[in-house]
Amino acid sequence: MHTLKIGKYTLGSRLIVGSGKYDSFETTKAATLASGSELITVAVRRLNITNPNEANLRDTFAGTNVKFLPNSAGCTTAEEAITLFRLTREATGIDLIKLEVIGDTLKTLYPDVLETIKACEVLAKDGFTIMAYTSDDPIMARRLEDAGAHAIMPLAAPIGSGLGVQNRYNIVFVREAVKVPIIVDAGIGCASDAAIAMELGADGVLTNTAIAQAQNPMMMAEAMRNAVIAGRLSYLAGRIAKRPYATASSPVDGMIQF
């Protein structure tokens, strides 16, 4: 129930966390372990996981069950992302990746989905297991699936905004459009946002800033862990239909008359 399968990989948690914006590698580790996540995404252009002569996040997580998910944050073209992942795989052996190609680097950090699709087609042929960050557009989600993506990652809101799921209908539309898992990514601000995403039918949630910049990252990480589980159970259980007026919770048949 709680496991998540992406391509050839099976994870014991449906929560994926990020590694940015923490005050230290040790805090990153403590919060990640509190979250129960088995997958942490790393901007390999910004954070060291390959150079053994400098502080290295992989050394910090040695002995844990946490896998690394390299991402292409900072890339603005398909060619940049393709080159980055090829070099990263050569250096680390990691072939599970989060593909993101940013179209607006100044304000929204929205993805350039056309460039993302181009990169996805090449990287899929290279044998990568691809999780593709994209807009909440079901048409583009289907095209990414056709291009070889093993998971679709529609944004909830702009990266780091904490606004939560801004278009619930589109998350549902993306869920209906593709067969691969969808992981709601970007814009999660608190535990209830994660639960809502899961109740809409998402297979998982990725969050970074909401945990890393919380007043108590470890406590927020635990809250996110429980929210994702609760949201998944709520989705599977099936919510009641919404009604405009009240309905009695107790039966009226056989009610004592006065």
C-alpha positions in Angstrom: 0.0 0.0 0.0 2.8 2.4 0.9 5.4 1.2 -1.6 6.0 3.2 -4.8 7.3 1.6 -8.0 9.1 3.8 -10.5 10.5 1.9 -13.4 12.7 -0.8 -12.0 12.9 0.8 -8.6 10.6 0.1 -5.6 10.5 2.5 -2.7 9.1 1.9 0.7 7.8 5.5 1.1 5.7 7.7 -1.2 7.4 10.8 0.1 10.5 12.1 -1.7 12.5 14.9 -0.2 15.0 17.5 -1.4 18.5 18.4 -0.1 18.6 22.1 -0.7 18.3 25.0 1.8 19.4 23.1 4.9 22.0 24.7 7.3 24.2 21.5 7.2 24.5 18.0 5.8 23.7 16.7 9.3 20.4 18.5 9.4 19.6 17.3 5.9 20.2 13.7 7.1 18.2 14.0 10.3 15.2 15.5 8.6 15.3 13.0 5.8 15.4 10.1 8.2 12.5 11.6 10.2 10.5 11.8 7.0 10.9 8.1 6.3 11.7 8.9 2.7 14.0 6.6 0.8 14.8 9.0 -2.0 16.4 12.4 -1.8 16.9 14.7 -4.8 20.1 16.5 -5.3 21.0 19.4 -7.7 24.2 18.0 -8.9 25.3 21.3 -10.4 25.1 22.9 -7.0 25.7 20.2 -4.3 28.6 17.8 -4.1 28.0 14.1 -4.4 30.9 13.2 -6.6 34.1 14.8 -5.2 35.6 12.8 -2.3 38.0 15.6 -1.5 35.2 17.9 -0.3 32.3 17.7 2.0 30.1 15.0 0.3 26.4 14.4 0.9 26.8 10.7 -0.1 29.2 10.2 2.8 26.7 11.8 5.2 24.1 9.2 4.2 26.4 6.2 4.2 24.8 3.3 6.0 21.2 4.5 5.5 18.7 3.1 3.0 18.3 6.5 1.3 18.9 6.6 -2.4 20.1 9.7 -4.3 18.0 11.2 -7.1 20.2 13.6 -9.2 18.3 16.5 -10.7 19.1 18.9 -13.5 18.2 22.1 -11.6 19.9 25.0 -13.4 19.7 23.5 -16.8 17.8 25.6 -19.4 18.2 23.4 -22.5 17.8 19.7 -23.3 21.4 19.5 -24.3 22.6 20.8 -20.9 20.4 18.2 -19.1 21.5 15.3 -21.3 25.2 16.1 -20.8 24.8 16.6 -17.0 23.1 13.2 -16.5 25.6 11.3 -18.7 28.5 12.8 -16.7 26.7 12.1 -13.4 26.0 8.5 -14.3 29.6 8.0 -15.3 30.8 9.4 -12.0 28.2 7.8 -9.6 26.6 4.9 -11.5 23.2 6.4 -10.7 20.6 6.1 -13.5 17.4 7.1 -11.6 17.1 10.9 -12.4 14.8 13.8 -11.9 14.7 15.7 -15.3 13.9 19.4 -15.1 14.6 22.0 -17.7 13.7 25.5 -16.6 12.1 28.0 -19.0 11.7 31.0 -16.7 14.8 31.4 -14.5 13.9 34.8 -13.2 10.5 34.7 -11.7 8.4 31.5 -11.8 11.0 28.8 -12.4 8.4 27.2 -14.6 9.6 24.3 -16.8 10.3 24.4 -20.5 8.3 21.3 -21.3 9.2 21.1 -24.9 12.9 21.0 -24.0 12.1 18.5 -21.3 10.4 16.2 -23.8 13.5 16.5 -26.1 15.8 15.5 -23.3 13.5 12.7 -22.1 13.5 11.0 -25.5 17.3 10.9 -25.6 17.8 9.9 -22.0 15.2 7.1 -22.2 17.2 5.7 -25.1 20.3 5.9 -22.9 18.6 3.7 -20.4 17.9 6.2 -17.6 14.9 5.8 -15.3 13.3 9.3 -15.7 11.1 11.3 -13.4 10.1 14.4 -15.4 9.2 17.7 -13.7 6.5 19.5 -15.7 3.6 21.8 -15.7 0.2 20.6 -14.6 -0.9 20.0 -18.2 -2.3 16.6 -19.0 -1.4 16.9 -22.7 2.2 17.5 -21.9 2.1 14.8 -19.3 1.0 12.3 -21.9 3.7 13.4 -24.3 6.4 12.9 -21.6 5.1 9.4 -20.9 5.3 8.7 -24.7 8.8 10.1 -24.7 9.9 7.5 -22.1 9.3 9.1 -18.7 8.8 6.6 -15.9 7.1 9.1 -13.6 5.4 12.5 -14.2 6.0 15.3 -11.7 3.4 18.1 -12.2 4.0 21.2 -10.1 1.5 22.1 -7.4 2.6 25.7 -7.5 5.9 27.6 -8.2 9.0 26.1 -6.7 9.6 27.2 -3.1 6.3 29.2 -3.0 4.6 27.1 -0.3 1.2 27.9 -2.0 0.0 24.3 -2.1 -2.0 22.7 -4.9 -3.3 25.6 -6.9 -5.2 23.7 -9.5 -6.7 20.5 -8.1 -8.6 19.7 -11.3 -5.4 19.6 -13.3 -3.7 17.2 -10.9 -6.8 14.9 -11.4 -6.6 15.4 -15.2 -2.9 14.5 -15.2 -3.6 11.4 -13.1 -6.2 10.3 -15.7 -4.0 11.1 -18.7 -1.1 8.8 -17.9 -0.4 5.3 -16.7 2.9 5.9 -15.0 3.1 7.2 -11.4 2.6 11.0 -10.8 4.5 12.7 -8.1 3.3 16.2 -7.2 6.3 18.4 -7.0 7.0 22.0 -6.1 4.9 24.4 -4.0 4.0 22.2 -1.1 4.0 24.3 2.0 2.7 22.2 4.9 1.5 18.7 5.7 -2.1 19.4 4.7 -0.9 20.3 1.2 0.8 16.9 0.9 -2.4 15.1 2.1 -4.5 17.0 -0.4 -2.1 16.0 -3.3 -2.4 12.4 -2.3 -6.2 12.6 -1.9 -6.4 13.8 -5.5 -4.8 10.6 -6.6 -1.1 11.4 -6.7 1.2 8.4 -6.3 3.6 10.4 -4.3 4.8 13.9 -3.2 8.2 15.6 -3.4 8.9 18.5 -1.0 12.0 20.3 0.0 11.6 23.9 1.2 8.6 23.1 3.4 10.8 20.9 5.5 14.2 22.6 5.1 12.9 26.0 6.1 10.4 25.0 8.7 11.1 26.3 12.2 11.6 22.7 13.2 12.6 20.7 10.1 12.5 17.3 11.9 9.0 17.8 13.2 7.8 19.0 9.7 9.5 16.0 8.1 7.5 13.7 10.4 4.3 15.6 9.7 4.9 15.2 5.9 5.5 11.5 6.4 2.2 11.0 8.2 0.3 13.3 5.8 1.4 11.3 2.7 0.3 8.1 4.4 -3.0 9.6 5.5 -3.7 11.1 2.1 -3.0 7.8 0.4 -5.3 5.9 2.7 -8.1 8.5 2.3 -7.8 8.3 -1.5 -8.0 4.5 -1.5 -10.9 4.5 1.0 -13.0 6.8 -1.2 -14.5 10.0 0.1 -18.2 10.7 0.5 -20.0 12.7 -2.2 -20.2 16.5 -1.5 -23.8 17.8 -0.9 -25.1 21.3 -0.6 -27.2 20.6 2.5 -27.0 18.7 5.7 -27.9 15.0 6.0 -28.6 13.4 9.3 -25.9 11.0 10.5 -28.4 8.9 12.4 -31.3 7.1 10.6 -34.7 8.7 10.9 -36.6 5.4 10.3 -38.1 4.2 13.6 -37.4 7.4 15.4 -39.3 7.9 18.6 -42.3 10.3 18.1 -43.5 12.7 20.7 
